Amino acid sequence: MLEIAEADILKSLKRDNTWWLDGRAALPSDLRKRAYFEPFVKVALNWDVNRSVVLMGPRRVGKTVMLKQLVEYALSGGFPAGQLFMVSLDTPLYSGMALERLLQLFEKQSLHDPGSRRVMIFDEIQYLKDWEVHLKALTDRYPDTRFIVSGSAAAALRLKSLESGAGRFTEFFLPPLTFAEFLDFKGIEDDLIMPRPVEQRTRYETRDIHRLNREFIEYLNYGGYPEAVLNEYIQQDVTRYLGRDIIDKVLLRDLPSLYGIHNVQELNRLFSTIAYHSGQEINLQNLATSSGVGKNTISRYLEYLEAAFLIVRVRRVDDSGKTFQRNRNFKVYLINPSMRCALFSPLHEEDEAMGFMAETAIFSQWVHSDFMRNIHYARWKKGRQDL
């Protein structure tokens, strides 16, 4: 049987974990942290409970960077460099390698005490078959080791972590960049926004509404992706650098492999139609006609797209506040408003879709919140109703 030499695997692990040599995570000093970093640290480095952490979210929202910043944070706090481990399982060299085997190689390379506190990070965990079974076993076997896994095929992560990780896994969702984070990343939040106390609460107002509106349009076009905010070259061609990644990685690879989808072009057409009409009310029959996809297939694909954190559906309620038995009409929002620009073209202030995309952006600021889990919409002929 042909196998990769252990010595070459150890060299690769040493290269991936540079802090074993110099105690540094080798991140740019000016790299900003997401607003979710501190809450994530509290969960990931909580030694009071024996639980592994599953970090999930859409592609290109900064999960891998946040994991490296976690390593940097631990090092700056005095955590021994030889007891920190990070590896990406989409690397061909580690393809199909069991987590237990990687742990053994970690112990062999860094020569640390296996009984001491340590942190092991597995990025892109969905590429390992039955990862949740192996992770649960390791979580039980090594209570002083914090296992942290992440991935972009969030559908698989969520499904399997719920099935096998009850009482052992803690989920942490990282959403696209919010508008507040967008302003902070650009270093202009204090220039545009100022707090104003009102009756023991804090309200916010802007110093320059016209500039704030211009920044909001930029946010709609590329602001949901951290790397685009920080790289003007990517901003000039978001479709090339981000749009193709969504199509190639999620629609053509992740979802087909997870759900056995054979007609990927059909899925692509459906998603393109939905993305173009984000924020609008959609009729199932009209969607089938415009996308060329059957109604039964559409219902199944919509579930897949939601599970992959690409879209979210909002269902309509009747005059009594009850949902309809048949959801023929519903609203669909992109999780990341910038996805529309990445797939099509930039928005401008006078565009007809601007109102719908502004609604999409507002919805995306809160979609990860527990308050939004039961949100619905109504179209009442008599106007607002008190329920």
Secondary structure as a PSIPRED ss2 file (coil, helix, strand):
# PSIPRED VFORMAT (PSIPRED V4.0)

   1 M C   1.000  0.000  0.000
   2 L C   1.000  0.000  0.000
   3 E C   1.000  0.000  0.000
   4 I C   1.000  0.000  0.000
   5 A C   1.000  0.000  0.000
   6 E H   0.000  1.000  0.000
   7 A H   0.000  1.000  0.000
   8 D H   0.000  1.000  0.000
   9 I H   0.000  1.000  0.000
  10 L H   0.000  1.000  0.000
  11 K H   0.000  1.000  0.000
  12 S H   0.000  1.000  0.000
  13 L H   0.000  1.000  0.000
  14 K H   0.000  1.000  0.000
  15 R H   0.000  1.000  0.000
  16 D H   0.000  1.000  0.000
  17 N C   1.000  0.000  0.000
  18 T C   1.000  0.000  0.000
  19 W H   0.000  1.000  0.000
  20 W H   0.000  1.000  0.000
  21 L H   0.000  1.000  0.000
  22 D H   0.000  1.000  0.000
  23 G C   1.000  0.000  0.000
  24 R C   1.000  0.000  0.000
  25 A C   1.000  0.000  0.000
  26 A C   1.000  0.000  0.000
  27 L C   1.000  0.000  0.000
  28 P C   1.000  0.000  0.000
  29 S C   1.000  0.000  0.000
  30 D C   1.000  0.000  0.000
  31 L C   1.000  0.000  0.000
  32 R C   1.000  0.000  0.000
  33 K C   1.000  0.000  0.000
  34 R C   1.000  0.000  0.000
  35 A C   1.000  0.000  0.000
  36 Y C   1.000  0.000  0.000
  37 F H   0.000  1.000  0.000
  38 E H   0.000  1.000  0.000
  39 P H   0.000  1.000  0.000
  40 F H   0.000  1.000  0.000
  41 V H   0.000  1.000  0.000
  42 K H   0.000  1.000  0.000
  43 V H   0.000  1.000  0.000
  44 A H   0.000  1.000  0.000
  45 L C   1.000  0.000  0.000
  46 N C   1.000  0.000  0.000
  47 W C   1.000  0.000  0.000
  48 D C   1.000  0.000  0.000
  49 V C   1.000  0.000  0.000
  50 N C   1.000  0.000  0.000
  51 R C   1.000  0.000  0.000
  52 S E   0.000  0.000  1.000
  53 V E   0.000  0.000  1.000
  54 V E   0.000  0.000  1.000
  55 L E   0.000  0.000  1.000
  56 M E   0.000  0.000  1.000
  57 G C   1.000  0.000  0.000
  58 P C   1.000  0.000  0.000
  59 R C   1.000  0.000  0.000
  60 R C   1.000  0.000  0.000
  61 V C   1.000  0.000  0.000
  62 G C   1.000  0.000  0.000
  63 K H   0.000  1.000  0.000
  64 T H   0.000  1.000  0.000
  65 V H   0.000  1.000  0.000
  66 M H   0.000  1.000  0.000
  67 L H   0.000  1.000  0.000
  68 K H   0.000  1.000  0.000
  69 Q H   0.000  1.000  0.000
  70 L H   0.000  1.000  0.000
  71 V H   0.000  1.000  0.000
  72 E H   0.000  1.000  0.000
  73 Y H   0.000  1.000  0.000
  74 A H   0.000  1.000  0.000
  75 L H   0.000  1.000  0.000
  76 S H   0.000  1.000  0.000
  77 G C   1.000  0.000  0.000
  78 G C   1.000  0.000  0.000
  79 F C   1.000  0.000  0.000
  80 P C   1.000  0.000  0.000
  81 A H   0.000  1.000  0.000
  82 G H   0.000  1.000  0.000
  83 Q H   0.000  1.000  0.000
  84 L E   0.000  0.000  1.000
  85 F E   0.000  0.000  1.000
  86 M E   0.000  0.000  1.000
  87 V E   0.000  0.000  1.000
  88 S E   0.000  0.000  1.000
  89 L C   1.000  0.000  0.000
  90 D C   1.000  0.000  0.000
  91 T C   1.000  0.000  0.000
  92 P H   0.000  1.000  0.000
  93 L H   0.000  1.000  0.000
  94 Y H   0.000  1.000  0.000
  95 S C   1.000  0.000  0.000
  96 G C   1.000  0.000  0.000
  97 M C   1.000  0.000  0.000
  98 A C   1.000  0.000  0.000
  99 L H   0.000  1.000  0.000
 100 E H   0.000  1.000  0.000
 101 R H   0.000  1.000  0.000
 102 L H   0.000  1.000  0.000
 103 L H   0.000  1.000  0.000
 104 Q H   0.000  1.000  0.000
 105 L H   0.000  1.000  0.000
 106 F H   0.000  1.000  0.000
 107 E H   0.000  1.000  0.000
 108 K H   0.000  1.000  0.000
 109 Q H   0.000  1.000  0.000
 110 S H   0.000  1.000  0.000
 111 L C   1.000  0.000  0.000
 112 H C   1.000  0.000  0.000
 113 D C   1.000  0.000  0.000
 114 P C   1.000  0.000  0.000
 115 G C   1.000  0.000  0.000
 116 S C   1.000  0.000  0.000
 117 R C   1.000  0.000  0.000
 118 R E   0.000  0.000  1.000
 119 V E   0.000  0.000  1.000
 120 M E   0.000  0.000  1.000
 121 I E   0.000  0.000  1.000
 122 F E   0.000  0.000  1.000
 123 D E   0.000  0.000  1.000
 124 E C   1.000  0.000  0.000
 125 I H   0.000  1.000  0.000
 126 Q H   0.000  1.000  0.000
 127 Y H   0.000  1.000  0.000
 128 L C   1.000  0.000  0.000
 129 K C   1.000  0.000  0.000
 130 D C   1.000  0.000  0.000
 131 W H   0.000  1.000  0.000
 132 E H   0.000  1.000  0.000
 133 V H   0.000  1.000  0.000
 134 H H   0.000  1.000  0.000
 135 L H   0.000  1.000  0.000
 136 K H   0.000  1.000  0.000
 137 A H   0.000  1.000  0.000
 138 L H   0.000  1.000  0.000
 139 T H   0.000  1.000  0.000
 140 D H   0.000  1.000  0.000
 141 R H   0.000  1.000  0.000
 142 Y C   1.000  0.000  0.000
 143 P C   1.000  0.000  0.000
 144 D C   1.000  0.000  0.000
 145 T E   0.000  0.000  1.000
 146 R E   0.000  0.000  1.000
 147 F E   0.000  0.000  1.000
 148 I E   0.000  0.000  1.000
 149 V E   0.000  0.000  1.000
 150 S E   0.000  0.000  1.000
 151 G E   0.000  0.000  1.000
 152 S C   1.000  0.000  0.000
 153 A C   1.000  0.000  0.000
 154 A H   0.000  1.000  0.000
 155 A H   0.000  1.000  0.000
 156 A H   0.000  1.000  0.000
 157 L H   0.000  1.000  0.000
 158 R H   0.000  1.000  0.000
 159 L H   0.000  1.000  0.000
 160 K H   0.000  1.000  0.000
 161 S H   0.000  1.000  0.000
 162 L H   0.000  1.000  0.000
 163 E H   0.000  1.000  0.000
 164 S H   0.000  1.000  0.000
 165 G C   1.000  0.000  0.000
 166 A C   1.000  0.000  0.000
 167 G C   1.000  0.000  0.000
 168 R C   1.000  0.000  0.000
 169 F E   0.000  0.000  1.000
 170 T E   0.000  0.000  1.000
 171 E E   0.000  0.000  1.000
 172 F E   0.000  0.000  1.000
 173 F E   0.000  0.000  1.000
 174 L C   1.000  0.000  0.000
 175 P C   1.000  0.000  0.000
 176 P C   1.000  0.000  0.000
 177 L C   1.000  0.000  0.000
 178 T C   1.000  0.000  0.000
 179 F H   0.000  1.000  0.000
 180 A H   0.000  1.000  0.000
 181 E H   0.000  1.000  0.000
 182 F H   0.000  1.000  0.000
 183 L H   0.000  1.000  0.000
 184 D H   0.000  1.000  0.000
 185 F H   0.000  1.000  0.000
 186 K C   1.000  0.000  0.000
 187 G C   1.000  0.000  0.000
 188 I C   1.000  0.000  0.000
 189 E H   0.000  1.000  0.000
 190 D H   0.000  1.000  0.000
 191 D H   0.000  1.000  0.000
 192 L H   0.000  1.000  0.000
 193 I E   0.000  0.000  1.000
 194 M E   0.000  0.000  1.000
 195 P E   0.000  0.000  1.000
 196 R E   0.000  0.000  1.000
 197 P E   0.000  0.000  1.000
 198 V E   0.000  0.000  1.000
 199 E C   1.000  0.000  0.000
 200 Q C   1.000  0.000  0.000
 201 R E   0.000  0.000  1.000
 202 T E   0.000  0.000  1.000
 203 R E   0.000  0.000  1.000
 204 Y E   0.000  0.000  1.000
 205 E E   0.000  0.000  1.000
 206 T E   0.000  0.000  1.000
 207 R C   1.000  0.000  0.000
 208 D C   1.000  0.000  0.000
 209 I H   0.000  1.000  0.000
 210 H H   0.000  1.000  0.000
 211 R H   0.000  1.000  0.000
 212 L H   0.000  1.000  0.000
 213 N H   0.000  1.000  0.000
 214 R H   0.000  1.000  0.000
 215 E H   0.000  1.000  0.000
 216 F H   0.000  1.000  0.000
 217 I H   0.000  1.000  0.000
 218 E H   0.000  1.000  0.000
 219 Y H   0.000  1.000  0.000
 220 L H   0.000  1.000  0.000
 221 N H   0.000  1.000  0.000
 222 Y H   0.000  1.000  0.000
 223 G H   0.000  1.000  0.000
 224 G C   1.000  0.000  0.000
 225 Y C   1.000  0.000  0.000
 226 P H   0.000  1.000  0.000
 227 E H   0.000  1.000  0.000
 228 A H   0.000  1.000  0.000
 229 V H   0.000  1.000  0.000
 230 L H   0.000  1.000  0.000
 231 N C   1.000  0.000  0.000
 232 E H   0.000  1.000  0.000
 233 Y H   0.000  1.000  0.000
 234 I H   0.000  1.000  0.000
 235 Q H   0.000  1.000  0.000
 236 Q C   1.000  0.000  0.000
 237 D C   1.000  0.000  0.000
 238 V H   0.000  1.000  0.000
 239 T H   0.000  1.000  0.000
 240 R H   0.000  1.000  0.000
 241 Y H   0.000  1.000  0.000
 242 L H   0.000  1.000  0.000
 243 G H   0.000  1.000  0.000
 244 R H   0.000  1.000  0.000
 245 D H   0.000  1.000  0.000
 246 I H   0.000  1.000  0.000
 247 I H   0.000  1.000  0.000
 248 D H   0.000  1.000  0.000
 249 K H   0.000  1.000  0.000
 250 V H   0.000  1.000  0.000
 251 L H   0.000  1.000  0.000
 252 L H   0.000  1.000  0.000
 253 R H   0.000  1.000  0.000
 254 D H   0.000  1.000  0.000
 255 L H   0.000  1.000  0.000
 256 P H   0.000  1.000  0.000
 257 S H   0.000  1.000  0.000
 258 L H   0.000  1.000  0.000
 259 Y H   0.000  1.000  0.000
 260 G C   1.000  0.000  0.000
 261 I C   1.000  0.000  0.000
 262 H C   1.000  0.000  0.000
 263 N C   1.000  0.000  0.000
 264 V H   0.000  1.000  0.000
 265 Q H   0.000  1.000  0.000
 266 E H   0.000  1.000  0.000
 267 L H   0.000  1.000  0.000
 268 N H   0.000  1.000  0.000
 269 R H   0.000  1.000  0.000
 270 L H   0.000  1.000  0.000
 271 F H   0.000  1.000  0.000
 272 S H   0.000  1.000  0.000
 273 T H   0.000  1.000  0.000
 274 I H   0.000  1.000  0.000
 275 A H   0.000  1.000  0.000
 276 Y H   0.000  1.000  0.000
 277 H C   1.000  0.000  0.000
 278 S C   1.000  0.000  0.000
 279 G C   1.000  0.000  0.000
 280 Q C   1.000  0.000  0.000
 281 E E   0.000  0.000  1.000
 282 I E   0.000  0.000  1.000
 283 N E   0.000  0.000  1.000
 284 L H   0.000  1.000  0.000
 285 Q H   0.000  1.000  0.000
 286 N H   0.000  1.000  0.000
 287 L H   0.000  1.000  0.000
 288 A H   0.000  1.000  0.000
 289 T H   0.000  1.000  0.000
 290 S H   0.000  1.000  0.000
 291 S H   0.000  1.000  0.000
 292 G C   1.000  0.000  0.000
 293 V C   1.000  0.000  0.000
 294 G C   1.000  0.000  0.000
 295 K H   0.000  1.000  0.000
 296 N H   0.000  1.000  0.000
 297 T H   0.000  1.000  0.000
 298 I H   0.000  1.000  0.000
 299 S H   0.000  1.000  0.000
 300 R H   0.000  1.000  0.000
 301 Y H   0.000  1.000  0.000
 302 L H   0.000  1.000  0.000
 303 E H   0.000  1.000  0.000
 304 Y H   0.000  1.000  0.000
 305 L H   0.000  1.000  0.000
 306 E H   0.000  1.000  0.000
 307 A H   0.000  1.000  0.000
 308 A C   1.000  0.000  0.000
 309 F C   1.000  0.000  0.000
 310 L C   1.000  0.000  0.000
 311 I E   0.000  0.000  1.000
 312 V E   0.000  0.000  1.000
 313 R E   0.000  0.000  1.000
 314 V E   0.000  0.000  1.000
 315 R E   0.000  0.000  1.000
 316 R E   0.000  0.000  1.000
 317 V E   0.000  0.000  1.000
 318 D C   1.000  0.000  0.000
 319 D C   1.000  0.000  0.000
 320 S C   1.000  0.000  0.000
 321 G C   1.000  0.000  0.000
 322 K C   1.000  0.000  0.000
 323 T E   0.000  0.000  1.000
 324 F C   1.000  0.000  0.000
 325 Q C   1.000  0.000  0.000
 326 R C   1.000  0.000  0.000
 327 N C   1.000  0.000  0.000
 328 R C   1.000  0.000  0.000
 329 N E   0.000  0.000  1.000
 330 F E   0.000  0.000  1.000
 331 K E   0.000  0.000  1.000
 332 V E   0.000  0.000  1.000
 333 Y E   0.000  0.000  1.000
 334 L E   0.000  0.000  1.000
 335 I C   1.000  0.000  0.000
 336 N C   1.000  0.000  0.000
 337 P C   1.000  0.000  0.000
 338 S C   1.000  0.000  0.000
 339 M H   0.000  1.000  0.000
 340 R H   0.000  1.000  0.000
 341 C H   0.000  1.000  0.000
 342 A H   0.000  1.000  0.000
 343 L H   0.000  1.000  0.000
 344 F C   1.000  0.000  0.000
 345 S C   1.000  0.000  0.000
 346 P C   1.000  0.000  0.000
 347 L C   1.000  0.000  0.000
 348 H C   1.000  0.000  0.000
 349 E C   1.000  0.000  0.000
 350 E C   1.000  0.000  0.000
 351 D C   1.000  0.000  0.000
 352 E C   1.000  0.000  0.000
 353 A C   1.000  0.000  0.000
 354 M H   0.000  1.000  0.000
 355 G H   0.000  1.000  0.000
 356 F H   0.000  1.000  0.000
 357 M H   0.000  1.000  0.000
 358 A H   0.000  1.000  0.000
 359 E H   0.000  1.000  0.000
 360 T H   0.000  1.000  0.000
 361 A H   0.000  1.000  0.000
 362 I H   0.000  1.000  0.000
 363 F H   0.000  1.000  0.000
 364 S H   0.000  1.000  0.000
 365 Q H   0.000  1.000  0.000
 366 W H   0.000  1.000  0.000
 367 V C   1.000  0.000  0.000
 368 H C   1.000  0.000  0.000
 369 S C   1.000  0.000  0.000
 370 D H   0.000  1.000  0.000
 371 F H   0.000  1.000  0.000
 372 M H   0.000  1.000  0.000
 373 R C   1.000  0.000  0.000
 374 N C   1.000  0.000  0.000
 375 I C   1.000  0.000  0.000
 376 H C   1.000  0.000  0.000
 377 Y E   0.000  0.000  1.000
 378 A E   0.000  0.000  1.000
 379 R C   1.000  0.000  0.000
 380 W C   1.000  0.000  0.000
 381 K C   1.000  0.000  0.000
 382 K C   1.000  0.000  0.000
 383 G C   1.000  0.000  0.000
 384 R C   1.000  0.000  0.000
 385 Q C   1.000  0.000  0.000
 386 D C   1.000  0.000  0.000
 387 L C   1.000  0.000  0.000
